[in-house]
């Protein structure tokens, strides 16, 4: 695997540190998926879980879209992957999912998130479930979301080909 991730700085202002940790975790998921075939990316963890690396990529595309575009930016856009029909479709529908499309959508949603985030102060608020949610909270949550799922990705990748690493 080619690891071109840039470690987050040990010092800096709050926004710089948060953004760099989020970028680290975005890149980590990409590293975990690198070099695998479509079939390997679709491989499920263990029953009854529907989790796969492809499912994680699809899920994180949805999460990026939801938190930055819908919550923080107030966009009225549909959910990805028919999640309005079943909230777990990002994981359940990987057998028929187009792998390149999933990675492209994930990267597109990351780009939208970066643009939105760079235009908002940390104290900016969006609306979620009738309440306010700050940009700062969203960044921290996104770091947590990626960190948790990158732990899953570690286990999935090790199961597929034995590759481990940070």
Secondary structure, 3 states (H helix, E strand, C coil): CCCCCCCCCCCCCHHHHHHHHHHHHHHHHHHHHCCCCHHHHHCCCCCCCCCCHHHHHHHHHHHHHHHHHHHHCCCCCCCCCCCCCCCCHHHHCCCCCCHHHHHHHHHHHHHHHHHHHHCCCCCCEEEECCEEEEHHHHHHHHHHHHHHHHHHHHHHHHHHHCCCCC
